[in-house]
Amino acid sequence: MKKFDKILMAHGGGGILTRRLIEEEILPRFQNEALAPLSDSALLNLNHPGKLAFTTDSYVVTPLFFRGGDIGRLAVCGTVNDLSMAGATPLALSASLILEEGFPLEDLQKILDSMAATAREVGIPIVTGDTKVVERGSANGLFINTSGIGIVPEGISVSMSSAKPGDVVLINGPIGDHGIAVLSEREGLKFDTPVESDVAPLNSLVAALFEITPEIHCLHDPTRGGLATGLNEIAGASQVGIRLFEDKIPLRPEVQGACDLLGLDPLQVANEGKVIILCPSAFQDALLERLKSHPFGKNASVIGEVVEKPAGTVLLKTLIGGERIVDVPYGENLPRIC
């Protein structure tokens, strides 16, 4: 049969071309026992005590390929990380593709390879999914929806509403890398030192933290809206104040320079491989040591503290000794970053 190098509307029609797309491009990359039957639902054996965690997200990044990652790696990491932020051990993922007519098959193959490689990296299978094709001009090339399930072990309870006065705030590394990497790629901006996305799966890092103590009150990945939005969400949900120390927040000079040039607040720039950790101060040294021993936590730092007042507010102690309120961005600084 004729080989195609671009996606056709017929690839989404449910016929022979749909079957070929699945059998030739998707199955060889994601093959596993749960996926093999190709039924509408995957059947999994969940022989685990604890609570079931379930999450879903959609990815619409522009461009689809950027320095340090691509939409496929982003989709797998994002869903794994959302499960990890609930304290869950991820078990399985789904992946649904919305393809635009005319999308290059070569690009799809690269993205599927990236998804498969990332799934192998985290040890979490993609067990079910779906493929749709829409008219040319309707989908920016490719949209991806991923869902995931995981198990929260007994004795672990983390929530954005669980922060308490006396907690410390940790982060596992420099902020703002993802947003600046995507923006620079999209707009053709050149920096002396190129900025790479921090997109990474955080499940093994989070699991390592719980080996130290289950007394972690809150985990949150500061994606869209950055550190500012993530911390404001925690402060509002827990009705506590959070005080940050500007000199303790890890930030690459090239990211700071790009933000200065573009008029962006690095606290509001997106991340895809960072986790905010709130825990009692008694555990900060042990957790910081464990973070620094992990590949995704080498530049971890204690960046703030939780206080009683002003409730629902995040304050930043600046380098010059003053304080300012850290606001949530009104809109989105960087469209299509995840």
C-alpha positions in Angstrom: 0.0 0.0 0.0 1.1 3.6 -0.6 3.3 5.1 2.1 2.4 8.6 3.4 4.8 11.2 4.8 2.0 13.5 6.1 -1.1 13.0 8.2 -4.3 12.8 6.1 -7.9 13.3 7.2 -8.4 9.6 6.4 -5.9 8.7 9.1 -8.7 9.7 11.6 -11.5 7.9 9.8 -11.4 4.6 11.6 -10.5 2.6 8.6 -7.4 1.0 7.1 -5.2 4.1 7.4 -6.2 4.6 11.0 -5.2 1.0 11.7 -1.9 1.4 9.9 -1.1 4.6 11.8 -1.7 2.8 15.1 0.0 -0.5 14.1 3.0 1.0 12.4 3.8 4.2 14.4 2.2 3.9 17.9 2.1 0.2 18.9 5.8 -0.5 18.2 6.8 2.4 20.5 4.4 1.9 23.4 4.0 -1.9 23.3 3.1 -3.5 26.7 0.7 -6.2 27.9 -2.1 -3.8 29.0 -2.0 -1.9 25.6 -1.8 -5.0 23.3 -5.5 -5.8 23.2 -6.3 -2.3 21.8 -9.6 -2.2 23.6 -11.3 1.0 24.6 -10.2 0.5 28.2 -7.0 -0.9 29.7 -7.4 -3.5 32.4 -4.9 -3.1 35.2 -4.3 -5.1 38.4 -4.1 -2.7 41.3 -2.9 -4.8 44.1 -1.9 -1.9 46.3 -3.2 -0.5 49.6 -3.8 3.2 49.7 -5.8 5.8 47.7 -6.1 5.9 43.9 -4.9 9.1 42.3 -6.2 10.1 38.9 -5.1 13.1 36.7 -5.5 14.4 33.2 -4.0 17.3 31.2 -3.7 18.6 27.7 -0.6 20.0 26.0 -0.6 22.7 23.3 2.9 24.0 23.4 4.3 26.2 20.6 6.8 25.3 19.1 6.4 21.5 19.4 10.2 21.1 19.6 12.3 23.3 21.9 15.7 23.3 23.4 15.7 20.6 26.1 12.5 18.9 25.1 9.3 18.6 23.0 5.6 18.2 23.4 5.9 14.5 23.8 8.3 14.6 26.7 6.4 17.4 28.2 3.1 15.5 28.1 4.5 12.4 29.8 6.5 14.4 32.4 3.6 16.7 33.2 1.2 13.9 34.0 3.7 11.9 36.0 4.5 15.1 38.0 0.9 15.8 38.6 0.5 12.4 40.2 3.7 12.8 42.2 2.5 16.1 43.6 -0.4 14.2 45.2 2.2 11.9 46.8 1.2 9.1 44.4 3.3 6.4 42.9 2.4 6.6 39.1 1.2 3.3 37.7 0.0 3.9 34.1 -0.7 6.6 31.6 -3.0 7.2 28.6 -2.1 9.3 25.6 -4.6 10.8 23.1 -3.3 12.6 19.9 -5.2 15.2 18.0 -3.4 15.5 14.7 -3.8 18.2 12.1 -4.2 17.2 8.5 -0.8 17.7 6.7 1.3 17.1 9.9 4.6 15.6 8.9 4.9 11.9 9.7 8.6 12.4 10.5 7.7 14.9 13.2 5.1 12.6 14.7 7.6 9.8 14.8 10.1 12.0 16.7 7.4 12.9 19.2 6.2 9.3 19.7 9.9 8.2 20.2 10.3 11.0 22.8 7.1 9.9 24.6 8.2 6.3 24.6 11.7 7.1 25.8 10.3 9.3 28.6 7.9 6.6 29.6 10.8 4.1 29.8 12.8 6.6 31.8 10.1 6.8 34.5 9.1 3.2 34.3 5.5 4.0 33.7 3.7 2.3 30.7 1.3 4.1 28.3 -1.5 1.6 28.3 -4.3 3.1 26.3 -5.1 6.1 24.1 -6.9 7.5 21.1 -6.0 9.3 17.8 -8.1 11.9 16.0 -7.4 13.9 12.9 -8.8 17.4 12.3 -8.9 19.7 9.3 -5.8 21.6 8.3 -5.4 24.8 10.4 -7.4 23.4 13.4 -4.8 22.0 15.8 -1.4 23.8 15.6 0.0 20.5 14.2 -0.6 18.4 17.2 -2.3 18.5 20.6 -1.7 15.8 23.2 -3.9 14.7 26.1 -2.4 12.5 28.7 -4.1 11.0 31.8 -2.5 9.0 34.6 -3.4 6.9 37.6 -1.3 6.2 40.7 -1.5 5.0 44.2 -1.0 7.2 47.3 0.6 4.9 49.9 -1.0 4.7 53.4 0.4 7.3 55.7 1.1 9.9 53.1 -1.1 12.9 52.9 -0.1 16.1 51.0 -2.4 18.9 50.0 -2.2 22.6 49.1 -4.4 23.2 52.1 -2.0 21.6 54.6 0.8 24.3 54.9 1.4 25.3 58.5 3.1 28.2 60.2 6.7 27.1 61.0 7.0 25.1 57.7 9.9 25.9 55.4 9.7 26.2 51.7 12.2 24.3 49.5 12.6 24.1 45.7 14.7 21.6 43.8 16.5 24.0 41.5 16.5 27.1 39.3 13.3 28.6 38.2 12.1 30.0 34.8 14.1 27.7 32.5 11.1 26.2 30.6 9.3 29.4 29.9 12.4 31.2 28.6 13.5 28.2 26.5 10.1 28.0 24.8 9.8 31.8 24.3 13.3 32.0 22.9 12.7 29.1 20.4 9.3 30.5 19.3 10.5 34.1 18.8 14.0 33.3 17.5 15.8 35.0 20.3 19.5 34.2 20.7 21.3 34.4 24.0 25.0 34.1 24.7 24.2 31.0 26.8 21.2 29.1 25.4 18.5 28.3 27.9 17.2 24.8 28.0 13.8 23.6 29.3 13.9 22.0 32.7 11.2 19.5 31.7 11.8 16.3 33.8 9.9 13.5 35.5 9.9 14.1 39.3 8.5 10.8 40.5 11.8 9.3 41.7 12.8 12.6 43.4 9.5 12.8 45.3 9.7 9.1 46.3 13.2 9.8 47.7 11.8 12.6 49.8 9.2 10.3 51.4 12.0 7.9 52.3 13.2 10.6 54.6 9.8 11.4 56.2 6.1 11.2 55.5 5.8 14.5 57.2 5.7 16.6 54.0 2.7 18.9 54.1 2.6 20.1 50.6 4.0 19.4 47.1 3.3 21.6 44.1 4.8 21.9 40.6 5.0 25.6 39.6 4.1 25.3 35.9 2.0 28.0 34.3 2.3 31.2 36.3 5.5 30.0 37.8 6.6 30.1 41.4 4.4 33.2 42.1 1.2 31.4 41.2 2.2 28.1 42.9 2.9 29.7 46.2 -0.1 32.0 46.1 -2.3 28.9 45.5 -0.8 27.3 48.6 -1.1 30.4 50.7 -4.7 30.9 49.7 -5.7 27.2 50.2 -4.0 27.0 53.6 -4.8 30.5 54.7 -1.3 31.2 55.7 1.4 33.7 54.8 4.5 32.8 52.9 7.7 34.8 53.1 10.3 34.3 50.4 14.0 35.3 50.4 15.1 36.6 47.0 18.7 35.8 47.6 17.9 32.2 48.2 15.8 31.6 45.1 18.0 29.7 42.5 17.9 31.5 39.1 20.3 31.1 36.2 22.0 34.4 35.2 20.9 33.8 31.6 17.3 33.4 32.6 17.5 36.6 34.8 19.1 38.4 31.8 16.4 37.3 29.5 13.7 38.3 31.9 15.3 41.7 32.4 15.4 42.1 28.6 11.8 41.1 28.0 10.3 42.8 31.1 9.3 39.5 32.7 9.2 38.6 36.4 11.1 35.3 36.8 8.8 34.4 39.6 6.0 34.3 37.1 7.8 32.3 34.4 6.8 28.6 33.8 8.7 25.6 35.0 8.3 21.9 34.0 10.8 20.1 36.3 10.4 21.9 39.6 8.7 21.0 42.8 7.8 23.3 45.8 8.1 21.4 49.0 6.6 22.5 52.3 7.6 20.6 55.5 8.3 21.2 59.2 11.7 22.9 59.7 13.0 19.9 61.6 13.3 18.0 58.3 14.7 20.7 56.1 18.4 19.6 56.4 17.7 15.9 55.7 15.4 16.7 52.8 17.8 19.3 51.3 20.6 16.7 51.5 18.5 14.1 49.7 17.4 16.7 47.0 21.0 17.6 46.3 21.9 13.9 45.8 19.3 13.5 43.1 20.0 14.5 39.4 17.0 16.8 39.4 17.7 18.4 42.7 21.5 19.3 42.6 20.7 23.1 43.0 18.0 22.7 45.6 17.5 25.5 48.2 15.4 26.6 51.1 13.7 29.7 49.8 11.2 30.7 52.4 9.1 30.1 55.4 5.4 29.8 56.3 4.0 32.4 58.7 0.5 33.1 60.2 0.0 36.5 58.6 -0.9 38.0 56.3 -3.0 35.0 55.5 -3.3 34.2 51.8 -0.4 36.4 50.9 3.1 35.8 49.5 5.8 38.3 50.4 9.3 38.6 49.0 12.2 39.9 51.1 14.2 41.6 48.3 17.9 41.8 47.9 17.9 45.4 49.2 16.1 44.4 52.4 12.6 45.6 51.6 9.5 43.5 51.1 7.0 43.3 48.3 3.8 41.4 47.6 4.3 38.6 45.1 1.3 38.8 42.8 -0.3 36.1 40.6 0.0 37.2 36.9 -3.3 38.6 35.5 -3.1 36.5 32.4 -0.4 34.3 30.8 3.0 35.8 30.1 3.9 33.1 27.6 1.1 31.5 25.6 1.3 27.9 24.7 4.1 26.9 27.1 2.6 23.6 28.2 
